[in-house]
């Protein structure tokens, strides 16, 4: 199976690692909007300009698109679904129905498969919410994120005047987690579920009080949370906060008459982009197989049977995993 990677940031590098350890895949190349000569891949994979894709329709079985959800993926995924089987990690939850419809129209017209919103949330967490609601109807699900680095929130801090660099950690509130795990089914506000901790490097002489206030009052990012701001040196940020760990839990509480049941699925990730890249690669395998069977159109993780994700045969799955 011949794979192409479109976009080479943290996620693109994570996909590259996953493809190169998959015995049934070959990395055709990385496609970038940058000058290919300026992009050096970890594995030495060839780098092409994005415009070269137009001439490589027969060279790539699945194109894994590693752009951002805000502006890249809504345009890129439907566009490239006209020529390739595609996968993305679109994570703007409110716009998933619209994005699905756009990719579905393009992929069906081309006879291709497009799997959207793959990763851990949306993705693996979505599956676990669905399984739980299906097995125990009428219950309640809770999703906790962290402890981990939120790249979007970190970027929002970096846009503040006087900020040189920043990392923001999302942290579940232990008391809320305990209540949910105990099956209490509490009604929790946004503030009661998570806190936010920020590590910020500022320019010399910057007004720290103003910067802290701007962070804590920022709508849609911090104003609804208890937020702690720590001002540190650039050296300390690089030493202690250079990684991109993340994770979280989906917890579901339901009952069967007089008996209560709690289902929990959790992730502890040393590298958010590496793990997300690995999920994308597993679903790329599914897209290729489905298309070989004549399937076309957009799909989500809900539509893919688990056996399509695995490189091993059905006989092996039944013998060793069932």
N, C-alpha and C positions, 0 to 999 in steps of 0.2 A: 504494500500500500504506500503510495507516494504522497507525502505531506508537504505543504507549503505553509510558512508562517508569515502573516502580514502584520508588521509592527514589531519593533525590537526594543521594548522597554523591559521593566521587571517581569511582566507576564510573558512576553515573548521569549525571554531567556528561560523561564520556568517550563514553557512548552518545549523548547529545544532540548532541555535535559530529559524530559519525559519521552520524547520521540526517540532519542538516541539510546535509551535502554529498552525500547520496545522491539522485540525480535521480529515482529511482522511489519515493521514500518521503515521507510527510507525518507530522510529529510532532503527534499529536492533543493530547498533554499529558503532564505529569509528575504522578504520583500519590504522595502522601506521607502518612505517619502524623502528621506535624506539621500545625499550623495553616497552611493554604495561604497566608494573608496574610504569614506569616513566611518564606516560601521565595521567593527571587528567582532565576530561571533566567538562565543566560548569554545565551540566545538570545531571551529574552522569551516563551518558550513558556508557555502557560496552566498553572497549578498547581491540581490538584484534591485533595480529601481522598481517601484510599484507599477510603473507604466509597462514593464516587461510582461506583466501578467496577461496582457491582451494576446500575446503570442505564445502562451504556454498552457492553453486550455487542455491539451492532451497530455501534458507532463505532470499535472497535479491532480490527484484523486480527491483530496480534501484540503481546503484552505482554512486554516485556523486563524481567525481574525482577532488580533490582540490590541484593539483600540479602546478608547474611552467611551463610556456610556452616554455622556452628555451630548457630544456632537459627532464623534466618529462612527459609532456602530449604527445609529439610525440611518445613516447614509451608506456606509460601506457594506453592511450585511446584505441588504436587498440588491445592491449593485452587483456584488460578486456572486450572488446566488443565481444570477443570469448565466453564469459560465462554469461554476464550480459547486460541488458539495461544500457547504460552509458550516462553521461552528463559531459561536461567540459567547461572551460572558456578560451580556447585557443585564444590568442590575438596577435600572430605574424601575422599581416595582409598579408604580402607577402607569407607566407607559408600555408595559409588557404586552397587553392586548393589541395596541396599535402597532408595535414593532413586529409582533407575530403575524398580523395581517399583511403587512408590507412584505415580509420575507416569504410568506406563504404564496402570495400572488406571483412573485418573481420566480421562486423555486418550482412551482407547479408548471408555469409556462415553459421553463427550461428543462423540465424533467429531472431536476436535482433535489437533493435533500438539504434543508437548512435547520440545524438544531440551535436554538437560542437559549440564552440565560443559563449556561452551564457553569458550575463552580460549586462553592459550598453554600452560599446563600445569596441569590437563588441557586438551587441545584440540590446538593445532598440534604440540606436542611428542609427544602421543599418536599422532597420525597418522604422524609420522616414525618412531617406534618400530615401529609396525605395518608400514609400508612396508619398513623395513629387515629385520625378521624374516621377512617374506613373501618378499622377493627373495633373501636369503641365510640360509636356515634354519640353525639351530644355532650362530649367532654370539652375540655378547654386546653388550648396550647399556649405555651410561653416560649419566646425565643430570647436568649441572653447572648450577647456578643462580648468577647474578650475573656481574659485580659489580652489586649492586642493593639497594635498601631493602626489607627484609622488614617489612611493616606489622604482621603478627601478633607478631613478635618485639619490634618497637618498642613495641607496646602492652603486652607483658608486662613490659618494663622500667619503663614508666610506672606500673604498678601497685605498684611497690616504694615503701615509705614513704620520704619525703624526696626523691623524684624529681619534678622539675617537667615535664621533657620529655625525649624521647630519640629517636634514630634508630639503627637497627641495619642494617649492611650484611653481606650474605652474599657471600663472595669465594671463587671456586675456587682450589685450590692449584695453582700453575703446574706443579710437577713431576708431579703426578697427571695434569693435562691433557696434558702432553707424552707421558707413557707411553701414554696411551690413544690419542692421535693417531698414535703410532708403531706401533699395532697389537699392543702387547705383551699385551693382555688381562689386566691386573693384577687381583689381588684387593685391593680398597681398602676400608679401614674408613671409617666416617663421618668420623672425625677427619682421615683422610688426604685426603679429597676437598674439604672446605670449611673455611674459617676464618670467624670472626665478629668484626666490628669495631663497637664501640658508641661513640656520642657522646652524653654524658649531661649534662643540666643539673640541678643539685640545689639544694635550699633552702639559704639561708645557714645555716652552722653544722652542716649535715648530716654524718653520719659516712660519709665517702667509702669508708673501708676496709670497713665493713659492707655498703654498697651494692654495691661491686665484688664482694665475696664472694658476695652473694645472686645477682648476675647470673651469675657464672661457675659456680655450683653449681646453678642452676635446672634441674630435670629436664625432659626433653622439649624444652627450648629451647637451653640452652647447655652443659650438663654434659658432653656427648659431643664438644664442639668446643674447639679452641684459640681462646680469646676474648680480645680486647684491649678494655679499657675506657678511654675518654678523657673526662675531665671538662672541659667547655667552658662558655662563657657563653651566655646565651639569645640575645644578639645574634649570636654566631658561628654558633649553630645555625640561626637564621633566614637568615643570609647565605649559608652554605655547604651547608646540608643541608635546604632547604625543598622540593626536588623529590622525585619518586617514580620515579627511573630503575630499570630492571631488565633482565633478559635471561638468556642462558645458552645451553647447547648440548646437543644430543642427538648422541652419537657412537656408531656401531655398527661393530664389527669382525667380519668373517666371511671365509669362504674358499670357493673352488670348487676343491676338490682341492688342487693344489700352489700355487695363486695366492691371495694375501691381498687383501682389499678393505676400505677404511675409508670409511664414509658419515658426513657431518657436516651438521647443520642448526643454525644459530645465530641468535640474536636479540640486538640491542643497542637497547634501548628508552629513549628520553628520558622517557617517561611510561608506566608500567605500566597505570594505569587507562584512559588514552586508547587504548592498543593493544588491551587486553582489550575495551573498548567497541566497537571497530571489528570485532573478531572476532564479537562477539554480534550486531551489525547484519547482517553477511554471512549468518550462520546464521538470522537472523530472516527474511531473504528466502527461504531454503530452506524454512523451516517453512510460510510462506504458500503457496509454490508447491506443495509436497507436499500440503497440505490441500486446495488447489483441485483436485488430481487425485484426491481421495477417500481419501488416506492418513490414518490415525489412530494414536495411540499414542506412546509415548516413543521417542526416537532419541538417539544420540550422534554425535559427529563421524565415527565409523567407518561409519555408515549413510548418510551424505549424499554423493551424487555431486558432484564439484567444480563441474560446470556449474550446479548449483542455487544456488551462492554468488554467481555473477557477474551483474551487471545487463545484460551484452551477450548477443546472440543466439548460438545454436549455430554459425551460419554464421561470425560474427565470431570466435568462439573458435577454430574450426578454421583460419581464414585467418591469424590473427595470433598465437595462443598455442601451437598444437600443433607 
